[in-house]
Amino acid sequence: MAKTRGKGRTMGFSWTRAPREVIEALRSFYGITDTTTLNLAGNALALLIGVALFVLLAKGSQRARGALLALHGRILQLGSERRWLWNLSRLVAGLAPLLPWLILALALTLAAPLLERSPSTRWLHWALPLAWLYALYGVQRLIGEWLILRVAQGAGHYMQGDQADQAGLRARRLSLALLLPWGLFLVVSQVRPEGAVHAALAALVALSLYAALGRLLAPRAEEYVLCLQSILPSRLDPLAGILLRRGLFHWTAPLLLPVALVYFTTRYLDRLFAGFDAYLRLKARWFRLRNRSEEDEDAEVDESQAAQDYQRWFAAELPDDEPAPFIDTGLLDAMGKSIRRWREDRTDENTLLVAGEKGSGKSLAAGRLVANLAKDDPDLRVVSLQVPPKTLSPEALTDLIAEALNEDLAEGPASLVKNDADRTPTLLVLDECQNVFLSRIGGLDGWRTLLRLTNARLDNLFWLILLNNQSWAYLCNVFGREYQFRNALKVKRWSPAEIRSLILSRHHRTELRLRYDEVLLSSRGPDAGNVRNAEQRYFSLLWDACRGNPMTALRLWQTSVKVGRREVVVGLPSLPPSSAMDKAGENLLFVYAAIATHENLSGDEIVAVTHLSENVVRYALKAGFDAGFIRSSEDDGRYRLVPLWYHAMITHLNRKNLLHE
């Protein structure tokens, strides 16, 4: 039985009874019998331990703040690689000053019921209001400083060092003054948590907080009025001025504070989520819906000479004497990395397939890669070849590659292997490889031949294959993704910052002044008339409309500008209406899907691929021409999707399950 009781005492040990058990052990050792003395000693020991623990907790919570700031610094270091981390750092930096006080408040909340149960911690329980006052002081001071700063920023004013110090001093003084009503309320809550006195003191605390807010905002009365007027509709500006006039400000300012708090919260969340593409897309579409008008859809095209001179800077290819500015999206480095590994004998993989949308920058990046290799690796022979349409037979493709390499490939892959030892290290760039196949029986022999050539084990030949993404998706469904190229790279969509750099780098060469339309400029708030915000809003809209495709972005820019003699006025990007696609029947959509899959087709090839009669195909092409989403190239007469319509058509065809990606 003695063992059972001893075990029960061990299992029932509680740190709140520790002081009492220590005193009882001392009493047994020294033979003390005075109960009052023992209780006083136990409570004194508990109070001493509690104060020591509180100090340690306060110091530890400050260290937690330092750890959070260190995490903030780490996030900023990673932000250069991950754009959304920059915005996440705002959340971490905002929590850092408040974290120590939140930890203290949580610890006091958890400790209060434990201290109340034991007689040996009664003094410590009564000392809790002092600890709560310390935590409340810190929280109130931080909230006061933050509120003054946000009100000033909401009015478009940014406080200097001395002004910020004065605001902090005022917040500390008011926080100290509020400790008196808080102290009375906490003491009464310990004695009698219910009753008229408790309710009266709660009301006193509420009134004190209300009055403190009025006194806190009083020195910033003009800025507070401007802040609220920038948030509220313009028709309420006179009412705000009346309510916040000098005689009523102390009493009415806190009443309108929830309006400002909602604005501060939404503005903070807007900046916090600004790094996420889905949020930017949703925000851009909401802005477009609010500002949509029939005039935008039927906007007239500026055909003046000034507009024509300006638009030539936004063609896919600039004149020879004006090389296009190169925007580094990471594609060039990704392609160069595979070639460097092959050149350094760190891999036996000698093929790289790059798949991307038409106009995504594949050919431009390949051209820049060739130019860089000519300077950095003169021992490497580089051969660039654009596959003509439609190189479908094995013989035509083999002859094309044999001529480019200046080798005899009569035996196909065996000839490549036989000549490999004598071959100078060579990079063969094959662009427009969607011209190697046709989606019909017998139309895939050219692609099979290319696969046999690229699968030959070679040490001195590297294949760089450039292909349309819709064509690659179709071929993967036919041959299997894993049985064609082990090293495949998909071109990612451009980011808003990259699209912005593309447009502005070309615009700056025109030496014309840039001005944004009133619809893009904020009419109210601290951002009213802010050109930088208008620019960010426009390029968010442009990026959402072009889906990260630079060629489409260039076309959309041309639809959204009005060119004058000395300036360019930028309005909303004009998207083509999608009603024409909705009216197209199934046979017409088969024709458009075939063009999207192959990137370019002739009329006879469309008939062969779709197995439709020639008159149906001609009707579909005419309907596409009339609607504006099909064009015929002047060079070769082949049919392609108009870049401005590309994503709308691809989305519509995907909804009908007519495409492979």
C-alpha positions in Angstrom: 0.0 0.0 0.0 2.8 2.4 0.8 4.2 1.9 -2.7 0.8 2.6 -4.2 0.5 5.8 -2.3 4.0 6.9 -3.2 3.3 6.2 -6.8 0.1 8.2 -6.7 1.9 11.1 -5.3 4.5 11.0 -8.0 1.9 10.7 -10.7 -0.1 13.6 -9.3 2.9 16.0 -9.1 2.1 19.5 -10.2 4.4 22.4 -10.4 1.9 24.6 -8.7 2.3 22.5 -5.6 6.0 22.4 -5.7 6.6 25.4 -3.3 4.3 23.8 -0.7 6.0 20.5 -1.0 9.4 22.2 -0.6 8.2 24.0 2.5 6.8 20.8 4.0 10.1 19.1 3.5 11.9 21.9 5.3 9.4 21.8 8.1 9.9 18.1 8.6 13.7 18.6 8.5 13.8 21.5 11.0 10.7 20.6 13.0 8.7 23.8 12.4 5.1 23.6 13.4 3.7 27.2 12.8 1.2 26.9 9.9 1.0 30.6 9.2 4.8 30.9 8.9 4.8 27.9 6.5 2.1 29.4 4.3 3.8 32.8 4.1 7.1 31.1 3.2 5.4 29.0 0.5 3.7 31.9 -1.1 6.9 34.0 -1.0 8.8 31.2 -2.6 6.1 30.8 -5.3 6.1 34.5 -5.9 9.9 34.5 -6.3 9.8 31.6 -8.7 6.9 33.2 -10.7 8.8 36.5 -11.1 11.9 34.7 -12.2 9.9 32.7 -14.8 8.1 35.8 -16.0 11.5 37.5 -16.6 12.8 34.5 -18.4 9.6 34.4 -20.5 9.9 38.1 -21.4 13.6 37.6 -22.4 12.7 34.5 -24.3 9.9 36.1 -26.2 12.3 38.9 -27.2 14.6 36.2 -28.6 11.6 34.8 -30.5 11.3 38.3 -32.1 14.9 38.1 -33.1 14.4 34.7 -34.6 11.4 35.9 -36.6 13.5 38.8 -37.9 16.2 36.4 -38.9 13.6 34.4 -40.8 12.5 37.6 -42.5 16.1 38.2 -43.7 16.3 34.6 -45.0 13.0 35.1 -46.9 14.3 38.2 -48.5 17.4 36.3 -49.7 15.3 33.7 -51.3 12.9 36.3 -52.7 15.2 36.9 -55.7 14.3 33.4 -56.9 10.7 33.2 -55.8 8.7 36.4 -56.4 5.9 35.6 -53.9 8.4 35.3 -51.0 8.9 39.1 -51.1 5.3 39.6 -50.2 5.4 36.8 -47.6 8.2 38.8 -45.9 5.7 41.6 -45.2 3.7 39.2 -43.0 6.7 38.0 -41.1 8.0 41.6 -40.6 4.6 42.7 -39.4 4.3 39.9 -36.8 7.8 40.4 -35.5 7.2 43.4 -33.2 4.0 42.0 -31.8 5.2 38.4 -31.3 6.8 38.9 -27.8 3.6 40.5 -26.4 1.4 37.8 -27.9 3.6 35.1 -26.3 3.3 36.8 -22.9 -0.5 37.1 -23.2 -0.8 33.4 -24.2 1.4 32.3 -21.3 -0.6 34.4 -18.7 -3.9 33.1 -20.1 -2.7 29.5 -19.7 -1.2 30.1 -16.2 -4.1 31.9 -14.6 -6.4 28.8 -13.9 -3.4 26.7 -12.7 -2.3 29.3 -10.1 -5.8 29.8 -8.7 -6.2 26.1 -7.7 -3.3 25.9 -5.2 -3.1 27.8 -1.8 0.7 28.0 -2.1 0.5 30.2 -5.3 -2.2 32.6 -4.1 0.2 35.5 -3.9 1.4 34.8 -7.4 -2.2 34.6 -8.6 -2.8 38.1 -7.2 0.4 39.4 -8.9 -1.0 38.4 -12.3 -2.7 41.8 -12.9 0.8 43.4 -12.9 2.0 41.0 -15.5 -1.1 41.7 -17.6 -0.6 45.4 -17.3 3.0 45.0 -18.7 1.7 43.0 -21.7 -1.2 45.4 -22.3 1.2 48.4 -22.2 3.3 46.8 -25.0 0.4 45.9 -27.2 -1.3 49.3 -26.8 1.9 51.1 -27.6 2.5 49.2 -30.8 -1.1 49.5 -32.0 -1.0 53.3 -31.4 2.3 53.7 -33.3 1.0 51.6 -36.2 -2.3 53.5 -36.4 -0.6 56.9 -36.6 1.7 55.6 -39.3 -1.1 54.1 -41.4 -3.3 57.2 -41.1 -0.4 59.4 -42.4 0.3 57.0 -45.3 -3.4 56.8 -46.1 -3.3 60.6 -46.5 -0.3 60.4 -48.7 2.1 61.7 -46.1 5.2 59.9 -44.9 6.6 60.8 -41.5 10.2 61.6 -41.1 12.4 60.5 -38.2 11.4 63.2 -35.7 7.7 62.9 -36.6 7.9 59.2 -36.0 9.6 59.6 -32.7 7.0 62.1 -31.5 4.2 59.7 -32.6 5.9 56.9 -30.7 6.2 59.1 -27.6 2.6 60.1 -27.7 1.5 56.4 -28.1 3.6 55.4 -25.0 2.2 58.2 -22.9 -1.4 57.3 -23.7 -0.6 53.6 -23.2 0.7 54.5 -19.7 -2.4 56.5 -18.9 -4.6 53.6 -19.9 -3.0 51.3 -17.3 -5.0 52.9 -14.4 -8.5 51.9 -15.6 -7.0 48.6 -16.8 -5.5 47.9 -13.4 -8.7 48.6 -11.5 -10.6 46.3 -13.9 -8.1 43.5 -13.6 -8.1 43.7 -9.7 -11.9 43.6 -9.5 -11.9 40.7 -12.0 -9.7 38.8 -9.6 -12.0 39.5 -6.6 -15.5 39.4 -8.1 -15.7 38.8 -11.9 -19.4 39.4 -11.9 -21.5 42.3 -10.6 -22.2 46.0 -11.1 -18.7 47.1 -10.1 -17.1 44.8 -12.7 -19.5 46.0 -15.4 -18.9 49.7 -14.5 -15.1 49.2 -14.7 -15.5 47.5 -18.0 -17.4 50.5 -19.3 -14.7 52.7 -17.9 -12.1 50.8 -19.8 -14.1 51.1 -23.0 -14.6 54.9 -22.5 -10.9 55.3 -21.7 -9.9 53.5 -24.9 -12.4 55.6 -26.9 -11.0 58.8 -25.5 -7.4 57.7 -25.9 -8.1 57.0 -29.6 -9.4 60.5 -30.0 -6.4 62.1 -28.3 -4.0 59.9 -30.3 -5.5 61.0 -33.7 -6.0 64.7 -32.7 -2.5 65.9 -33.8 -3.1 64.2 -37.2 -6.7 65.5 -37.6 -6.1 66.9 -41.2 -4.4 63.7 -42.3 -7.2 61.6 -40.8 -9.8 63.6 -42.7 -7.8 63.2 -46.0 -7.4 59.5 -45.3 -11.2 58.9 -44.7 -12.1 61.1 -47.7 -9.8 59.0 -49.9 -11.6 55.9 -48.8 -15.2 57.0 -48.8 -17.2 57.9 -52.0 -16.7 61.5 -53.1 -20.3 62.4 -52.4 -19.6 61.7 -48.7 -16.7 64.1 -48.5 -18.8 67.0 -47.1 -20.3 64.8 -44.4 -16.8 63.6 -43.3 -15.6 67.2 -43.1 -18.6 68.1 -40.9 -18.3 65.1 -38.6 -14.5 65.6 -38.1 -14.4 69.3 -37.6 -12.4 70.7 -34.8 -15.0 70.7 -32.0 -16.3 67.2 -32.7 -13.1 65.5 -33.7 -12.2 63.8 -30.3 -15.7 62.3 -30.2 -16.4 61.3 -33.8 -12.9 60.2 -35.0 -13.0 56.8 -33.2 -16.5 56.2 -34.6 -15.2 56.3 -38.2 -12.1 54.3 -37.4 -13.6 50.9 -38.5 -13.8 52.4 -42.1 -10.1 53.1 -42.0 -9.3 49.8 -40.5 -11.1 47.9 -43.3 -9.2 50.0 -45.8 -5.8 49.3 -44.1 -6.6 45.6 -44.0 -7.6 45.3 -47.6 -4.6 47.3 -48.8 -2.3 45.1 -46.7 -3.8 41.9 -48.1 -3.6 43.3 -51.6 0.2 43.8 -51.2 0.6 40.5 -49.4 -1.0 38.5 -52.3 0.5 40.6 -55.1 3.1 37.9 -55.7 0.6 35.2 -56.6 -0.3 35.0 -60.3 -3.8 33.7 -59.6 -4.6 36.8 -57.5 -3.1 39.2 -60.1 -5.2 37.5 -62.7 -8.4 37.8 -60.7 -7.7 41.4 -59.8 -7.0 42.4 -63.4 -10.2 40.7 -64.6 -12.2 42.5 -61.9 -10.8 45.8 -63.0 -11.6 45.1 -66.6 -15.2 44.2 -65.7 -15.7 47.5 -63.8 -14.4 49.5 -66.7 -15.7 47.6 -69.7 -17.7 49.5 -72.3 -18.9 49.0 -75.8 -16.6 51.6 -77.1 -13.6 49.6 -76.1 -14.7 46.7 -78.2 -15.3 48.8 -81.3 -12.2 51.1 -80.9 -11.0 52.5 -84.1 -7.5 51.6 -85.3 -5.1 54.5 -85.5 -3.7 54.4 -89.1 -1.9 57.7 -89.0 1.7 57.9 -90.2 2.9 58.5 -86.6 1.1 55.4 -85.5 2.7 53.3 -88.3 6.1 54.6 -87.5 5.6 53.8 -83.8 4.2 50.3 -84.4 7.2 49.1 -86.4 9.0 49.1 -83.1 6.6 46.4 -81.8 6.9 44.0 -84.7 8.1 40.5 -84.0 11.4 41.4 -85.6 12.9 44.9 -85.6 14.8 46.3 -88.5 18.4 44.9 -89.0 20.0 48.1 -87.8 17.9 47.9 -84.6 18.4 44.6 -82.8 15.6 43.6 -80.6 16.2 44.0 -76.8 16.7 40.6 -75.2 14.6 39.8 -72.1 16.2 37.1 -70.0 13.5 34.8 -68.8 15.8 31.9 -67.8 15.2 30.0 -71.0 18.6 30.9 -72.4 20.4 29.6 -69.3 18.3 26.4 -69.2 19.3 25.6 -72.8 22.9 26.6 -72.2 23.2 24.4 -69.1 22.4 21.2 -71.1 24.9 22.1 -73.8 27.6 22.9 -71.2 27.1 19.6 -69.4 27.5 17.8 -72.7 30.6 19.8 -73.6 32.2 19.1 -70.2 31.6 15.4 -70.6 29.3 15.3 -67.5 26.5 13.7 -69.4 26.0 11.4 -72.4 22.6 13.0 -73.2 23.0 14.8 -76.5 19.4 16.0 -77.2 17.3 18.7 -75.9 13.7 19.4 -77.0 12.2 22.9 -76.3 8.5 23.1 -76.6 6.5 26.3 -76.2 3.7 28.4 -77.6 4.1 30.3 -80.9 5.7 33.6 -80.0 7.0 32.5 -76.6 10.6 33.3 -77.4 12.1 29.9 -78.4 13.7 31.1 -81.6 15.0 34.3 -80.1 16.6 32.5 -77.2 18.1 30.0 -79.6 19.5 32.8 -81.7 21.0 34.4 -78.6 22.4 31.1 -77.6 24.1 30.6 -80.9 25.7 34.1 -80.7 27.0 33.4 -77.2 28.5 30.1 -78.1 30.3 31.6 -81.1 32.1 33.9 -78.6 32.5 31.6 -75.6 33.1 28.3 -77.4 34.8 28.8 -80.7 35.8 25.1 -81.0 32.1 24.2 -81.2 30.6 24.1 -84.7 27.0 25.5 -84.6 24.5 24.8 -87.4 21.1 26.5 -87.3 18.4 25.1 -89.6 14.8 26.1 -90.0 12.7 23.1 -91.2 10.6 24.2 -94.2 6.9 23.2 -94.4 6.1 20.4 -94.7 9.1 18.1 -94.6 7.2 14.9 -94.2 9.1 12.1 -96.0 12.1 10.4 -94.4 14.1 11.1 -97.5 13.4 14.9 -97.4 14.3 15.2 -93.7 17.5 13.1 -94.1 18.6 15.1 -97.1 17.9 18.4 -95.2 20.1 17.3 -92.2 22.8 15.8 -94.4 23.1 19.1 -96.3 23.3 21.0 -93.0 26.0 18.8 -91.5 27.7 18.4 -94.9 27.8 14.6 -94.5 26.5 11.6 -96.4 23.5 10.1 -94.5 22.6 7.4 -97.0 22.5 4.8 -94.2 20.6 7.0 -91.8 21.6 6.7 -88.2 24.3 4.3 -89.0 26.0 7.0 -91.1 25.9 9.4 -88.1 27.6 6.8 -85.9 30.2 6.0 -88.5 31.2 9.6 -89.0 31.0 10.6 -85.3 34.7 10.0 -84.6 35.8 12.4 -87.4 33.1 15.0 -86.7 34.0 18.3 -85.2 31.8 18.8 -82.0 28.6 20.2 -83.5 25.4 21.8 -82.2 22.5 21.3 -84.6 19.6 23.6 -84.0 16.4 22.5 -85.7 13.7 25.2 -85.5 10.0 24.8 -86.6 10.1 21.0 -86.1 6.3 20.9 -86.2 6.8 20.9 -90.0 8.1 17.4 -89.8 4.8 15.7 -89.3 1.1 15.7 -90.3 -1.6 14.1 -88.2 -2.8 11.5 -90.8 -1.9 8.0 -91.8 1.6 8.2 -93.3 2.2 11.7 -92.1 4.4 10.7 -89.1 7.2 9.0 -91.0 9.3 12.2 -91.0 9.0 12.4 -87.2 9.9 8.7 -86.8 13.0 9.4 -88.9 14.0 12.3 -86.7 13.6 10.1 -83.6 15.8 7.4 -85.1 18.5 10.0 -85.9 18.4 11.6 -82.4 18.4 8.3 -80.7 21.7 7.3 -82.3 24.5 7.2 -79.7 26.8 10.0 -80.6 29.6 11.9 -78.8 30.2 14.9 -81.1 26.7 15.9 -82.2 24.1 17.7 -79.9 20.5 18.1 -81.1 18.5 21.2 -80.1 14.9 20.7 -81.3 12.4 23.6 -81.2 8.7 22.7 -81.4 5.3 24.2 -80.9 3.7 23.1 -77.6 0.4 21.9 -79.2 2.4 19.8 -81.7 4.4 18.3 -78.9 1.3 17.4 -76.9 -0.1 15.6 -80.0 3.1 13.7 -80.6 3.3 12.7 -76.9 -0.2 11.2 -77.2 0.8 9.2 -80.3 4.3 8.0 -79.4 4.4 8.5 -75.6 6.2 11.3 -73.9 8.9 9.1 -72.3 9.8 7.3 -75.6 10.9 10.3 -77.6 13.2 12.7 -75.8 14.6 12.2 -72.3 15.6 15.8 -72.0 12.5 18.0 -72.8 12.1 21.6 -71.7 8.8 23.4 -71.7 8.9 27.2 -72.1 7.2 28.9 -69.2 4.9 31.8 -69.5 6.5 35.2 -69.1 5.9 37.0 -65.8 4.3 40.5 -65.5 7.7 42.0 -64.9 9.2 40.4 -68.0 6.3 41.5 -70.2 6.7 45.0 -68.8 10.4 45.0 -69.6 9.7 43.8 -73.1 7.2 46.6 -73.9 9.0 49.5 -72.2 12.4 48.5 -73.6 11.0 48.9 -77.1 9.0 52.0 -76.3 12.0 53.8 -74.9 13.6 53.6 -78.4 10.9 55.7 -79.8 11.8 58.7 -77.6 8.0 59.5 -77.2 6.6 60.5 -73.8 4.3 57.9 -72.2 1.0 58.9 -70.6 -1.7 56.7 -69.1 -5.4 57.2 -69.6 -7.6 58.5 -66.8 -9.3 55.1 -66.4 -6.0 53.6 -65.3 -5.2 56.5 -62.8 -6.7 56.3 -59.4 -9.0 59.3 -58.9 -9.0 59.1 -55.1 -6.8 58.0 -52.2 -3.0 58.4 -51.7 -2.5 56.8 -55.1 -4.5 59.4 -57.0 -2.7 60.4 -60.2 0.1 58.0 -59.4 1.7 57.0 -62.7 3.6 54.1 -61.2 0.4 52.5 -59.9 -1.3 53.1 -63.3 1.6 51.4 -64.9 1.4 48.4 -62.6 -2.4 48.2 -63.2 -2.0 48.3 -66.9 0.7 45.6 -67.1 -1.3 43.4 -64.8 -4.2 43.7 -67.3 -1.9 43.2 -70.3 -0.3 40.1 -68.7 -3.6 38.6 -67.9 -4.9 39.2 -71.5 -1.8 37.8 -73.2 -1.4 34.9 -70.8 2.4 35.5 -70.6 2.9 35.3 -74.3 5.3 38.1 -75.5 4.1 38.1 -79.1 0.5 38.5 -78.0 1.6 41.2 -75.6 3.1 43.2 -78.4 -0.1 43.0 -80.4 -2.2 44.0 -77.4 0.0 47.0 -76.7 -0.6 48.2 -80.2 -4.4 48.0 -79.7 -4.3 50.0 -76.4 -2.2 53.0 -77.4 -3.0 56.2 -79.3 0.0 57.8 -80.8 0.5 61.5 -81.1 3.3 63.7 -82.3 5.1 63.8 -78.9 3.4 61.3 -76.7 1.7 58.0 -76.5 -1.6 57.6 -74.5 -2.1 54.2 -73.0 -5.6 52.9 -72.4 -7.1 49.5 -71.6 -5.8 46.6 -73.8 -8.6 45.7 -76.3 -9.4 42.0 -76.4 -11.2 40.6 -79.4 -14.8 39.4 -78.8 -15.3 35.7 -78.5 -18.8 35.6 -79.9 -17.6 34.6 -83.4 -16.0 31.4 -82.0 -19.2 30.4 -80.1 -21.2 30.5 -83.4 -18.7 28.1 -85.2 -20.0 24.6 -85.8 -18.2 21.4 -85.2 -16.7 21.1 -88.7 -15.3 24.6 -88.5 -13.8 23.9 -85.1 -12.1 20.7 -86.5 -10.4 23.0 -89.1 -9.2 25.5 -86.4 -8.0 22.7 -84.1 -5.9 21.2 -87.0 -4.3 24.6 -87.6 -3.6 25.0 -83.8 -2.1 21.5 -83.6 0.3 21.9 -86.6 0.9 25.7 -86.1 0.6 26.2 -89.9 -1.1 24.3 -92.7 -2.0 24.8 -96.3 -5.5 24.3 -97.6 -4.7 20.8 -99.1 -3.1 19.7 -95.8 -6.2 20.8 -93.8 -8.3 18.6 -96.1 -5.9 15.7 -95.6 -5.8 16.1 -91.8 -9.5 16.7 -91.1 -11.0 14.4 -93.9 -13.5 17.1 -94.6 -14.6 18.1 -98.1 -12.8 21.0 -99.7 -15.8 23.3 -99.7 -16.3 22.9 -95.9 -12.6 23.7 -95.4 -12.8 26.8 -97.6 -16.0 27.9 -95.8 -14.2 27.5 -92.4 -11.2 29.5 -93.6 -13.4 32.3 -95.0 -15.3 32.4 -91.7 -12.0 32.6 -89.8 -10.8 35.4 -92.1 -14.0 37.4 -91.7 -13.9 37.0 -87.9 -10.3 38.0 -87.8 -8.7 34.9 -86.1 -7.2 33.2 -89.2 -4.6 34.7 -91.4 -2.6 33.7 -94.4 1.1 34.3 -94.5 2.3 36.4 -97.4 5.5 34.4 -97.7 4.1 30.9 -98.2 0.3 31.3 -98.2 -0.1 28.9 -95.2 -2.8 29.5 -92.6 -2.1 30.4 -89.0 -4.0 31.7 -85.9 -3.8 35.4 -85.4 -1.6 36.1 -82.3 -4.3 38.3 -80.8 -6.8 35.5 -80.9 -4.5 32.7 -80.0 -5.4 32.1 -76.4 -9.1 32.7 -76.9 -9.1 30.1 -79.6 -7.0 27.6 -77.7 -9.2 28.0 -74.6 -12.4 27.5 -76.7 -10.9 24.4 -78.4 -9.8 23.0 -75.1 -13.3 23.3 -73.7 -14.5 21.3 -76.7 -11.8 18.6 -76.1 -10.4 19.2 -79.6 -6.7 19.7 -78.5 -4.2 17.5 -76.7 -2.8 20.0 -74.1 
